[in-house]
Amino acid sequence: MTTASGSRRRHVGGQQSAMILGTLALTAIAVHLAARSAWVSEIVLAIVGLGMTAAVLTGIYRYQPEKPAFWWCVLICGAAYSTGAAIRMNPVSRADPSILLLSDLISLVGAVIAVTALAACWLRQPASRIDFDLLLDTVLIALGGLLASWTTLISPALRAGQGGAVENAIAVAFPIIDAGLLALLMHSIFVSTRNDAALRLVQLAVACVLIGDMGYALDAAGRTDLSSAALLVPHLVGGACIGAAALMPSMVHLNTLRPTHRERSRQRATAVAVVLLVATLVPVIGAGLEFVDRVVMSVLLGALLVGVLIRSERAIKRSSMSERNAQFQADHDKLTGLMNRQALIERFSTEARRDWAGNSVALLFVDLNGFKLVNDTLGHAAGDELIANSAQRIREVVGPDALAARYGGDEFVVAVPTGRRGAGMVADRIVHALTAPFQLHSGPARISASIGIAHTEHELTDATLDQLIRDADSAMYLAKARAVGGYAFYEAVQALDHVIAPTFWDTQPKAVRR
């Protein structure tokens, strides 16, 4: 078992190892830029590549990640990148187009492995909670990046290229892969809730690779005149970042699922997609486009438009659903799902007065007998479960036409559009439903219900509900005094010579009887 002090020592050790690796890599890169020699550049590339490999192997051995497949893919990808770059820098290889083509193919294999590994790591979601909106954001960013790549990189490279079909295919493949890398990078930034050093270093490495690939693509398109030494620097920095990430203890978390900031992801993804779209259209304005360019851009713009429309429609539905959920939570008791006291007053004053006009209306005040005993003996969790199950039975008995609300701790109010006889039948069904044993997680429980009934045949007003609740509450005390379980009408209270019911009216709901 790893102790807290052991974990801290590993963390400090990982930081120190990463700093040492970073210092050596920066020194080697500085020598690479100062020497301006192909042979020195190859040596530096070998040093950085071997250092990254050693760091990844050390991290796998030291921290034992449960799923090290990502890091093995990183090793393969790094080896492919380093081999391809070394071949391109070699003076002998530059004179042979077939060898240069081989180096591009090797680098392309490394890029495909990188995209596959990152996609498997950052896009993986449980089947039970796949976030379609986040995936749609990622696709939109990829389409925007691909559109930008076509206008600035792919089309110019195809026009300037003198190679055959394979060379042109490679010139097209790299920007497409980079568009995927950009989408994955932005996706990981949006969804990540952790601030792990390893994750941030991997993200920085991906950004460096994108910058380096863009430099090579611009150079191939004839839009820049950077030296081969300068073009190699971002890839060297990216390799150093990967090695440093592998030495951090948090490298084991890269393959684990993380919670997502959904709102932040949607907002930022939209902003990035719009920026990419605008940045793509700027160089097109006033430019002479060929037929192929127009076709490709029309398809990509159409796909972006469809994606944005789908996303907007889902955002509208999601906003409407959120409003409904917020209103439901404000109007309903969290434990039982029944209306709360305020919602009952509002519904009775609006919908009930409209829909029940001209009908008799009865109000049942339900109090649970024995709830306090269950709550004290089996615990508060059992008490909450009993309240929720009782509410469910009441809901099933009264049906959808009634207004049912949780009025207090173990008290419920039910309003139904019926007369005296119908109210007695509803009360009888509630009494029998609540008398049946409850099978709680903590054990079986038995309770009963005392119900007071008040009814009116007059026109409903704002004061009607208050009066019905007062009268039904008084009748409930009479039912409780008569027997354990049963119901009584308010007329019985009025007929008594002495007062059994309370002589005051408390406008606040009763405290939870626990």
N, C-alpha and C positions, 0 to 999 in steps of 0.2 A: 504494500500500500504506500502511495506517495504522500508524504507529509506536507504541511503547508510550507515549512522551511525548505524542504527539498524542491517544491514547485518554484519557490522564489529563486533558489540557486540556479535551477534550470533556466528560468526566465532571464536572470542576469547573465548567465553564461551564453545564452542565445544572442542577447543583445551585443555582448562583447565580440562574439564570433562574427556577427553580421557587420559590426563596425570595422573589424580588421579586414574582412573581405572587401567591404566598400572602399576602404583606404587603398588597398592593393590594386583594386580595379581602377580607381580614379588615377592612381599613379601610372598604371600601364596605359590608360587612355591618353594621359598627358604626353607620355613618351611616344605613343603612336602618332599624335598630331605634330609633335615637334620634329620627329625623325623624317617624315614624309618619304618613307621607304616602303616599298611593297613587302620586302622581306621582314622588316621590323613589324609591319602591320599584321603579317601572318603570325608572327611569334606572339604578339599581343593578343590576337584573336584566339590563339591556342591557349594562352594563359587564362584568359577570361573564361573560355569554354571549359577548360579543365577545372578551374576554380568553381564554376557553377555546378559541374557534375559532382565534384567532391562535396560541395555544400548540400546538394540534394540528397546524396547517399548518406551523408552524416545525419541530416534531419530525419530521414526515414528510419535509420538505425536508432537514433537517440529518442525520438518521440513515439515511434511505433504507431502511426496513424492507422485507423481501422480500415480505411479504403485508400491505399496508396496509389491507385491506378492513375490519378491525376498527375502525380509527381513522376511516375514512370513515363507518361506521355510527354511531360516537360523535358525529360532527359532526351527522348527521341527527337523531339522538336528542336531542342538546342543543338544536338549533334547535326541535324540536317541543315539548320541555318548556318552553323559554323563551317560545315563542309562546303556548302554552296558559296559562302562569302570568300572562303580561302581560295577556291578555284577561280572566282572572278578577279581576285586581286593578283593572282600569279601572272607575271609578265608573259610566260610561255603560253598559258591558257588563253590569254586575251587574243592571241593571233589565230586561234582555232575556233571557228563558230560552233562546231559540233560540241566542243568541250564547254563552251559558254552555255549552249543549250542544255547540256547535262546539268550544269550548276543551277540553272533556273528550275529545272525539273525537281532537283533535290530540295531546293528551297521551297518550291511549291508543295511538295509532300510535307515538309515541316509545317507550313502554314495551314494545310488542311488538318493535320493532327492537332495543331494549336486550337483551331476553331472548334473541332470536335470535342476536345477535352474541356474547353471553357464552357461550351454549350451544355455538356453533360453535367458540369459542376454547378453552373449558375442558373440554368433554366429548369433543372429537375425540381418537380413539385409532386406532392402526394396526390394520387388520383382523386382523393376525397375532397380536396380543396384547390383544384387547379384554378389559377387566376387568369381568366381569359383576357382581362383588360391589360394586365402587365405584358402578356405575350403579344397582344395587338400593338402595344406601345413599342415593343422591341422590333416588330415587323415594320412599323412605320419609320422608325429610325434607320433600319437597314435600307428601306426603299429610298429614303432621303439621301443617305450616304451613297447609294448606288447611282442615284440621279446626279449627285455632285461629282462622283467619280467619272461618270460618262462624259460630262461636259468639260471637265478639267483634265482628265487623265486618259481614259480609254479611247475616246474619239481622236484626240491629238496623237496618241501613240500609234493608232492604226493608220492614220494619215502619213505619219513620218516613218513608219516602219518599212523596212525593205526585205523582211524575212518572209518565210512561207507560212503555211496554215498553222503549224505547230507554234511558231514564234508569236503569231498574232493571237492564238488561243491563250498562250501564257500571259501575254500583255493584257488580255481581258480578264483572265482568272484572278490575277493578283489584286486589282482594285475591287473585284466582287468579294473576295475573301476579306479584304480590309474593311469593306462596308459591314460585313458580318461581325468582324472584330469590334468595330465601333459600336454597333448595336449591343453586343454582349457587354462591352465596357460600360456603356451608359446604363444598361439594365442592372448590372451589378451595383453601380453607384446608387441607383434609385431604390433598390429593394433592400440593401444592406442596412441593418440596424446595429451592427457591431462596428467597433472601431479597431479591429484586430490589425496589428502591424503587418502580419503576413498578407492579409487581404489587400491592404493599401499598397504594399510593395508589388504584389502581382498586378494590381490595377495600373500602377505606375509603369511597370514593365510592358504591359499591353499598349499603353499610350506611347511609350518610346518606340515600340515596334511599328506602330501606325505612323509615327513621324518619319521613321527611317524608310518605310515602304513608300510613303508619299514622296520623299526625296528621290528615291530610285525611279519612281514612276514619272515625276517631273523631268528628271534627267533623260529618261528614255524618250519622253515626248519633246525634248529639245527646249524646255521652258526654264531650265536652270543650268548653271555651269559650275556646280560644286565639284570638288575633288572627291576621289574615291575614299580618301581618308576621312573626310568630313561626313560623307554619306554613311560610313560604317559606325560612327560614334553613337547614334541612338540605339543601334542594336547591341553594342557593347554595354551601354548603360542598362538596357533592358535585361541582358544576361546577368549583370551584377545584381540587379534588383531581385531577379528570380532566386539567385543563390542566397541573398540576404533573407528573403522570405522563407526559404527552406530551413534556415537556422533558427527561426523564431518558434517558440512553443505553440503559438497559435496556428502554425501550419497544419495542424490536425483538424482544424475547423473548416477548411476550405470546401470540403465535400459534404458538410452537414447543412441541413435545411435551416434557413433563418426566417424569422417573421419579416413581414414586409410593411413598409409605410405606404399603404395603397394610395392615399390622397396625394402625398408628396410625389409618388411615382407618376401618377396621372398628370399632375400639373407640370412637372419638369419634362416629362416625355413629350407633352404637347408643345412646350416651348422649344425644345430641341428640334422637333420635327418642323416647326414653322421656320426656325432659324436656318435649318438646312435647306428648306425649300426656297427661301428668299435668297440665300447665298448662292444657290444653284441658278436662279433665274437672272441674277445680276450680270454675270458674264455673257449670258445668251442674248440680252437686249442689244439689238443693233448688229449682231453677228450674223454672218452668212451661214446658214445651216444647210447641210446636205440632206438628201431624202432619208437616208438611214438614220441620221441624227434626229430628224423630226419624228420618225416612226418610233424609235426607242424612247425618246423623251415623252411622246404622247402616251405610250403604254405605261411608263413609270408614273407620270403625272396622274393618269387615270386611276392607277392602282392606289396612289397616295390619296386621291380624292375619295375613292370608295372607302378606304380605310378610315379616313377622318370622319366621313359621314356615319359609318358604323359606330365609331367611337363616340361621336356626338350623340347619336341616338341612345346608346347605352348609358352615357352620362346623364341624359335627361331622365331615362327610366330609373337610374340609380338615385338621382336627386329626388324624384317623386316618391320612390320607395322609402328613402330616408325620412322624408317629411311625414309620410304615413306612419312609419315606425315611431318617430318621435312623438307624434300626436297620440298614438296608441299607448306608449309608455306613460305619457302625461295623464291619460284618462283612465288607466287601468292599474289595478294592484299588481305588483311584481310577483308576489307569491302565488296568487290564485288565478290571475288573468281576468278576474271579474272587474267591472267598473269600480272606481273609487267613489267616495262620497260626493266630491265636486262634480264628477262626470254624471252621476245619477241625477243630481239637481238639474244640470244643463239638459240632459236628454229628456227628463220628465217635462221640463218647461218648453221644449221645442217639439221634438218628434212625438212624444206621448200626447201632448195637447192637440197636435194636428191629427195623428192617426187614430186616437182613441176618443175623439170628440163624439159625444152622444152615447157613449157606452159606460157601463158601470166599471169602476176601477177598484181593485182590492190591493192592499199592501200587507205583506207578511213580514213580521220582524222575527228572525230566527236566531235563537241563542243555543249554543252547544253546551250540554250538561256533561260534566266529566272531563272536559278538556284540560283543566288545571291539573287534575290527577295524572293524566297521561304525560303532560308536559313536565311535571315534577319528577315522575318516576322513570320515564324513558328518555328524558332530555329534550332540549329545545329543538334539536333537529327533528326528533319524532313529532314534536308539537307542530312544527312548520309543515311536515309531511301530512299530518292529520288535517290541518286547515286546508291544504291544497286538495287533498282527496275529498274532503267534505264539499268544497266548492265545486269540484267536478261532478259529484252526485247531484247537487242542487241544480247545476246547469243542465244536466241530462233530464231531470224531472220536469223543470219548468218550461223547457223548449225555447226556441229562438224568438218567439213573440213577446216574451216577458223581459223586463228589465231587472237584472240581478246584479247586486253590488256587495262588496265587502264593506261593512259599515264600521266595524271596530275590530278588536283582537279576535274574538271568536263569535262575532255577530254578523249576520247577513240580512240584507233587505231585498225583498222580491216584490216588484209591482207587476200585476197582471190585469189585462182588460177583461174582467169577469165580475159576476155578482157574488152574493153571499154563498150560494150553494157551490159554485165553481171554485171559490177561494177555499172552502173547506176540503174539497177534493184534492186541490194542489197541496194544501198543508198536510193532509193525511199521507200523500205520496212522499213528501219530504221527510216526515217523521219515520216512515217505514224505511226509506232509503238510508237515513243516517243511523238507524238502529242496527242495521246489518254490521257484522264485525269488519274492522279494518285490518288488513294485513300490511303492517308497516315494516320497514327494514329492521327496526329494533325489536319487533315482536308484534303479536296481535293486540288489538285495542278495541274496546267497546265504549260507545258514548250514546247519548240520546239527544233529542232536540225539543226545546220548548218554543212554541210559535204563538205570537200574538197577531190577530187579524183585525184590520180596520178597512172599511170600504165606503165608497161614496157613489152616489148616482147623480151628483150635481156637476155642473160645468167645471172643468179643471181650470184652476188658476195657479199663480205662482205660490200662493199660500197653501194650496191643497196638499202638496207633498209634506210640508212641515207638520200640518195637522194630522195627516195619516200616520206619519212616523211616531208622533206623540201618542196617538191613540193605540197604535199597534204595540208600542213599547209597553204601555200600561197593561194591555191585554196579555203580553208575554209574561209579565210578572204574575198575573193571575194564573196562567197556565202552569208556571213553575211552582206556584204555591199549591195547586190542586194535586199534581202528580209529577213524577220524574218522567218527562216525555209526554207530549201531547200538545193540543192547541186550544186557544180560547178566543172568542170574539170580543170586541170592545163593548158591545151591547151588554155583555155579562158584567163588565166592570161598572157600567152605569147603573145596573140594577142592584148592585150591592148596597147594603145599608151602611157599611163602614168601608174605609179606603184600605185596600190591600196594596194597590199599586203605589208607586212613589208619588208624592204630592208636588214634586218639582220637576222641571224639565232641564236637563243638562244639554246645552247645544253642542258640546264636544263629544266625539265618540268615546266610548268607555275604554279604559286602559286594557292592555292585553292581560288576561288573567293567567299569570304564570307563577 
